[in-house]
Amino acid sequence: MSTVRQYELVYITPPETTEDALADLHTQIAAVVEKFGGKVERTEAWGRRRLAYEINHQREGVYVLELLVGPGEMIAELDRRLGNIDLVMRHLCVRVDEDLAIAERSAAHRKAFSTRRRLKRGLPAEPTEAERRRRSGEDEDGDSQAGPAFGVENER
């Protein structure tokens, strides 16, 4: 059984592509995604942009981004089909859930480390509201406590 993952699909079509042709291409992509039990979460038409290099004697193209959720087999099939569609000049599919998972794991690790450190020092696991205010530089009245640098005033 394959796991459900999040992917970004970007494809480029020639600059003279009509809205109807783009809608038809989106319908084909959505049909493949639904066939594999996935879903299209978001579609963004970035519009006509200059290409980094010439592709098929074209210097511009219409970019479209699709955010997809589904199994890996779905991406393999989309890759195969988009490679056979003449309307698509280039396409790229990237898995993005792995980056999100790494960021979540590192945030959880930092929080666990902070909690262990606070407990070892005899403090509560979470900082109190007074500690948060003190760290942000405000006193009880909400005034800023920012003073001169290094505690030395200019005496001129």
C-alpha positions in Angstrom: 0.0 0.0 0.0 1.4 3.4 -0.9 1.2 6.4 1.3 -0.5 9.7 0.4 1.9 12.5 -0.1 1.8 16.1 -1.2 3.3 17.2 -4.6 3.7 20.4 -6.6 3.3 20.0 -10.3 4.5 22.8 -12.6 4.0 22.7 -16.3 4.8 25.1 -19.2 2.7 25.4 -22.3 3.4 27.6 -25.4 2.5 31.3 -25.1 -0.4 31.1 -27.6 -2.2 28.5 -25.5 -5.9 29.4 -25.0 -7.8 29.3 -21.7 -10.0 26.5 -23.1 -6.9 24.4 -23.9 -5.5 25.0 -20.4 -8.9 24.1 -18.9 -8.9 20.9 -20.9 -5.4 20.0 -19.8 -6.4 20.7 -16.2 -9.4 18.3 -16.6 -7.1 15.6 -17.9 -4.7 16.0 -14.9 -7.7 16.0 -12.5 -9.0 12.8 -14.1 -5.7 11.0 -13.6 -5.5 12.3 -10.0 -9.0 11.1 -9.2 -8.3 7.7 -10.8 -5.6 7.1 -8.2 -7.6 8.4 -5.3 -5.8 11.7 -5.0 -7.1 15.2 -5.2 -6.1 18.6 -6.7 -5.9 21.0 -3.7 -5.0 24.1 -5.6 -4.3 25.4 -9.1 -2.5 28.6 -9.8 -2.1 30.0 -13.3 1.2 32.0 -13.2 0.5 33.3 -16.7 2.9 34.1 -19.5 6.5 34.4 -18.5 9.9 34.5 -20.1 11.7 31.1 -20.2 15.3 30.8 -18.9 16.3 29.2 -22.2 14.6 28.6 -25.5 12.4 25.5 -25.7 10.9 24.3 -29.1 11.9 27.7 -30.6 9.8 29.5 -27.9 11.2 32.2 -25.6 8.0 32.5 -23.5 5.6 30.1 -22.0 2.4 29.9 -19.8 3.2 28.5 -16.4 0.7 26.6 -14.3 1.2 25.3 -10.7 -0.9 22.5 -9.3 -0.8 21.3 -5.7 -1.6 17.5 -5.7 -2.2 15.0 -2.9 -2.0 11.3 -3.7 0.2 8.2 -4.0 3.5 7.9 -5.9 1.9 5.8 -8.6 -0.3 8.8 -9.5 2.8 10.9 -10.1 4.4 8.2 -12.3 1.3 8.1 -14.4 1.1 11.9 -14.6 4.7 12.1 -15.6 4.1 9.5 -18.4 1.0 11.3 -19.7 2.4 14.8 -19.6 5.5 13.6 -21.5 3.1 12.5 -24.3 1.0 15.6 -24.5 2.2 18.0 -27.2 0.7 21.0 -25.5 3.1 20.6 -22.5 6.6 21.9 -23.3 8.1 21.0 -19.9 6.8 19.7 -16.6 8.3 19.1 -13.1 6.8 17.3 -10.2 8.3 17.8 -6.7 7.4 16.1 -3.4 6.9 18.9 -0.8 5.6 17.0 2.2 9.1 15.8 3.1 10.3 19.4 3.7 7.3 20.1 5.8 7.9 17.0 7.9 11.5 17.9 8.4 10.5 21.4 9.6 7.9 19.9 12.0 10.4 17.4 13.4 13.0 20.1 14.1 10.5 22.3 15.8 9.4 19.4 18.0 13.0 18.6 18.8 13.7 22.2 19.8 10.6 22.2 22.0 11.5 18.9 23.7 15.1 20.2 24.3 13.8 23.4 25.8 11.4 21.5 28.0 14.1 19.1 29.3 16.4 22.0 30.0 13.8 24.0 31.9 12.8 20.9 34.0 16.5 20.2 34.8 16.8 23.8 36.0 13.8 23.4 38.3 11.5 25.6 36.2 8.0 24.7 34.8 8.0 23.0 31.4 6.5 26.1 29.7 7.5 29.7 30.3 5.1 31.8 32.2 3.5 34.9 30.8 5.7 37.1 32.9 8.8 35.4 31.5 7.5 35.9 28.0 7.0 39.6 28.6 10.4 39.9 30.2 12.0 38.3 27.2 10.2 40.5 24.8 11.5 43.6 26.7 8.3 44.8 28.3 7.6 45.3 32.0 4.3 44.8 33.8 2.8 48.0 32.5 3.6 47.1 28.9 6.3 49.7 28.6 9.6 48.9 26.9 12.6 48.3 29.1 15.1 49.0 26.4 17.7 51.2 27.8 21.2 52.3 26.8 23.5 49.6 25.3 25.6 47.7 27.9 24.1 49.6 30.8 26.3 52.7 30.2 24.7 56.0 29.5 26.4 58.7 27.5 27.5 61.4 29.9 28.2 64.3 27.6 
